[in-house]
Amino acid sequence: MMNARVHRAGRKWGQLAGALGAMLAAQSALAVNDLKGGPGVDQLNLQEPVTRIAHDQMWLHNFMLIICLVIFLAVFGVMFYSIFKHRKSKGAVSATFHESVAVEIAWTVVPFVIVILMALPATKVVVAMKDTTNADLTIKTTGYQWKWGYDYLKGEGEGIGFLSTLDVGQRESSNSGKPEPVDNYLLKVDNPLVVPVDKKVRIITTANDVIHSWGVPAFGVKQDAVPGFVRDTWFKAEKVGDYYGQCVELCGKEHAYMPIHVKVLSAADYSAWVAGKMKEIAAKADDPSKVWELSPLMARGEKVYAANCAVCHQPNGKGAGPVKPLDASPVVLSDKHLDQIDVVLHGRMDKGMPSWKALSDTDLAAVITYTKNSWSNKTGQLVQPAEVLAERSK
């Protein structure tokens, strides 16, 4: 009887251990891993540097920590030694001198030397960070609520421009409240910034609405993007790969959904990417006077909506929270096209709606037409690019 009880108890413990092991294995399988070029799990130190500036920043960081540690040990070591050595129980008697020239000189000279030792390498790194001269490539980076715009101003790729927005799938995963445990959570974008390896890239920052900040830790780069002002920084990536950052200035309720993804390619791959983008630009260089039919304009508008609008308004047009729904929206249903064109072109910052001037007249006409004829909005209305051009030209 006793053996049977022991056997049953052992079997129960075995089942419990097996279930626990399976649960731990499942958790291990779902665990998030370090993201190459991005944040790491339980990360304590700075990200792995891939530029000369980032290497210097890490060295400077460690150097300062060592100096602070030495000062801490010296000061508290002397203090605790004095307390222990000259304690009252051992009959220690306080000194009677009032002042000491040697001590005065020592506590003036020693801190001065320490400050100089810290300031010299720090100044060297800061000056190097601000040297944006002789860049191989110049890119203007514009912050929007809540996305980044990139315009290649000088160098190979001049004329290329696009918007970079958080991946729709990751936004929907975040909205669900049960996001999937992926390594690049809230860091995946539809259009990453692409640059060549071993080339000096100058980044000019500005903003369209509020203050943003463009930062990529692996590059050692962080530069505020301020409306009405132009600032710049630079980097020179030493390794091919994908590198991640985020807007590092609290810019509004969608601040967490404004990632940065920089793809560093070899010289040959970068040239191939530039050639492909140029072909895309040529294909999209539509004549704004062209008169479109409903079907092809709807098809184009669906792609524009999915790439730019679905993140906030959702694929079903229902909106979310303070984001107004487009389905059954009076502005969308209205036959006064200029009302919706004005909203899309100029935005409504008081309601969190950004300006979409960066899109072409045809893309804007297409996406407006798409919203007017999707979901329950079966208006049959069609907005032509010429209408958008007319409003843009005012």
N, C-alpha and C positions, 0 to 999 in steps of 0.2 A: 504493500500500500504506500509506504513511504517512498519507495523507488519510483512508483508511478507519479506521485506528486512532484518529486524532484525532476522527473523527466518532463512533465507538463510545464513546470516553471522554467526549466531550461529552454524548452521549445518557445515559450512566450518571450523570454529574453532574447532568444535568437531572432525571432520575428521582429521584435522591437529594434534590435541592432541593425537588422537588414533594412527596415524601413528608414531608420535614421541615416544609414549609409546611402540609401537611394536618394533621400532628400538632400544630403550634402553633395552628392554627385550631381544632382539636378541643379543645385545652386551654383556649383562650380562650373557647370556647362553654360549657365546663363550669366556668369560673372563678366563684368566689363573689364577689358584689358587696357594696358597702356596704349595710347594713340600715338603712333610714330609721327613726330612733327607737331604734336599737340600735348595736352595734359596727360599726366600719368595717374594711376591709382595710388592713393595715399602718398602723393608726391610731397616731398619735403624741400628739395632743392629747386633751383631754377631749371627750366627746360634745357635740353641739350642744345648748345649753341651751334649755329651753322653759318654765322658771319663773323668777320674779324671783330666787329664792334661787340657782338654778343659774347664772344670769348673774353674780350677785355672787361666787359661788365661783370662777368662771372669771376674773373681774377680779382677785380676791384672789390667785389662783394666779399669774397673770402679773405682778402687782405685786411679789409676793415674789421671783419669779425675777429680776426686774429689779434689785431691791435687792441680792440675793445676787450677781448678776453685777457690779454696780458695786463692791461690797465686794471681790470677788475681784480685779477689775482694779486697784483702788486699792492693795490690800495687796501683791499680787505685782508690780505696777508699781513701787512704792517699793522693794520688796526687790531686784528685779533691777537697778533703776537704781543702788541703793547698791552692790550687788556690782560692777557694771561701773565706776561712777564712782570708787569708792574701793578699787580693787584694788591689791594689793601691787606689781605690776609698774609702776604709775605713781607709786610712792613714797608712797602714802597712809599716814598715821600715825593710829592709833586715838586717839580723844578720851580725855582723862584725867578728865573729870568723873564723879562717883560717882552723882549723882541730879539730877533736874530736876523742879521743881514744875510747870512748864508742861506737860511730857510726862505727868506723873501726872494732871493735871487733864484733859488732852486725851483720854487713853485711858480715862478714866472717864466723861466727859460725852458723848463721841461715841457709844460703844456704847449709853448710856442713851437718847439721842435716837433712835437707830436702832430700838431695841426699842419705844419709845413709838410711833414711826411705823408699825411693823408691828402692834403690839397693838391700836391704836384701830380700824382697819377690820376686823381679824379678830374682835374682840369684838362689833362691831356686827353682823356676819354671823352669828356663833354665837348671839347673843341672838335675832335674827330667826328662825333655824332652830327655836328652841325655843318660839316663840310660837304655840301651838295654839289660842288663844282665838278665839271668834266664827266657828267653822267652819260652813260650809253643809251639810256632809255628814260623818258620822262612821262609819268602817268598822273593825271589828275584824278583824285579820289574824292567823291562828293558823298557826304552823309545825308540820308533821307530817313524820315520816320516811316518804315524801319527797314532800310536796305542800303546797299552801297552802289554808287555809280562809278564806272571806270572809263576814262577817256585817254587813249594813247596819243600824247601830244607831239612827241619827238622821238626819233629813232625808228628802228625796225618795228613795223606795226602801226605807224602813224596813221591816224584816221579811224582806227578801231574804237568802238565805244559800246558799252552794254551795261545792264543792271545786274547786280548779284543779290539774289534773294534766298532766304531760308527755304530748304526743300519742303514742298507741300506735305509729303508723307510724314516728315518729322514734326511739322507743326500740328498735323492731325493727331499724331501719337501723343504729343504734349497735351493737346486739348482733351484727349480721352481720360487723362488722369492716371493712366496706366501705361506709361511709355515703355517701349521695348528696350532691353538693356544692350544698346549698341555702343561701340567704342567712340563713334563720332556724334553722339547725341547732341542735337542743336548746333552742330558745326558743319552740316552738309548743306551745300548751296547748289543752285541750278547752274550758275556760271562763275567758276573760280577765276581769280586773277591769274594770268599766265605770264611768266617772265623767263628769260634765259638764264642759265647758270653762269657764274663767273662774270657777270656784267653788272656794272653799277646802275642801279635803278633809283631814280629820284621820284619820290612820291610828293605831289602837291595836294594838300588837304584843304577842303572847304566844306560848307554845309548849306543845305537848302532851307532849313527850318530852325532847328535848335542845335546846341553844341553836341557834337559827337566826338569820338576819339578812335583813331585807327591804330591798332596795336597787334603785333605778332611777336610773342615772347622769344621764339627761336631765332628771330632776326635782331633782337635787341631794339625793337622799334616801337615807339608810342608817340603819336602826334595828334593833338587836338584838332578837330575840324570845326571851325567857328563861322557862323553865317556872316557874310560880308567881309571876311578876311581870308587871306591866302597864307598858308604856312607850308613848310616843306621838311622832309626828312629823307633818308636814303638807306639802302641796304645792298649788299652784294652777296648773294647766296653762294656757298661753296659746294653744296651738294644738291643733286637732283632729288626731287621728292615732293611730298605734299606737306604744307605747313599751315597751322591754324591759329586764329586769334578771334577776338570779339571786340565789339564796341566797348571801350572801357571808360565811358562817361555816361552817367545815368541820364538817359535821353527821353524817358517816357515809359508808358506801360508795356511797350513791346521791346524794351531794352534787351531782354534776354534772347530775343529772336533776330539778332543782327550780327550773324557770324561773319568771319573773314576766312577765306580759303585761298591760299596762294599755291599755285602749281608751278614748280621750277622744272624746266625742261632743258635737255641738251640743246646746243645751238642748232643742230639739224632739225630736231623735233619742233623747236620753237618756230623756225622758218616755215616748216610745213603747217603748223597751226595758224600762223599769220596768213599764209596763202589761202587756207580754208576759210578763215574769217573774212578775208577780202572778197572771196566768191559769194559768201552769204550776204555781205553788204551790197554787192552789185545786184544780187537777186532781189533784195528788198528795196532797192532804190526805185520805188514805184512812182509813176506820174500821178500827182495828186488830182489832176483833172480827169483821170480815168473814171468812167462810170461803171460801177460794179453791179453784178446781179446778186440776189440775196444768198443763194446757196454757197458760192465760193467765199463771199464775205463772212458768212456764218462759220465756215470751216476755219478760216484764218482767225476769226475772233475767238473761237474756242481755244486755240493754241495760246493766243495772247492772254486770255483770261486765266488759263491753267498756270501759265508761267509767272504772272504778276498779281492777279487779283484773288485767286482762290485761297491764298494763304490767310487773308483776313476775312473775306466774305464767304469762304467755304465753297467747295465745288457745287453744292446745291443752292447757292445764292441766298442762304438763310441768315448769313451773318453770325456773329457770336458776341455776346456781352454788349459793349458799347458800339460795336461795329454794326452799322445799319444793314438790314437785309436788302438785297436787290430784287428778290422775288416779291412781286406785288408792290414794289416801291412806286409811289406816285410820280417821282421824278423820272423813273425809267419808263413808266407807262405813258407819260405825257407825250403828246405829239409836238411839243415845243422842244425840238432837238437841242437848241442852244443852251437850255438849262442844264442838261446832262453833260454836254460838251464843255461848258464852263467849269463844272465841278471836276471833271477828269483832267482838264488842262491846268487849272489853277489850284486845285485842291481845296480842302476846307480844314485848315489847321486846328480850328477850335473844336472840330469833331474827329480829329485824328486821321483825316483823309489827305494823303500826300499829293503833290502835283505829279502828273505823268507826262510833262512836256518832253521828257527824254525819248518817248516813243514817237514813231513816225505818224503822220496824218492818217495814213492808210491803216496802221495798226490800231489807232484810237477809234477810227470809224468802224473798224471791224469788231472791236471788243464792245463798243456801244451797241452796235447792231445785234451782236450775240446776246447781250443782256436783255434787249428789248424783245427777243424772240425765243428765250429759253425758259425752262421751268413752267410756271403758269403764265408767263408774260408772252402771250401769243398775239403781239400787236400787229405783226406783218409790216412794221416800219423798217425802213432801211436808211442808214446814215451814210452819206458819201464823203470821201476824203476832202472834197472841196469845201464842205461845210466846216470841217475842223480847221482847214487852212485859213478860211475866212475869219474864224474866231481867234485863231492864233495870231493873225496879222494885226489885230486891233491894238 
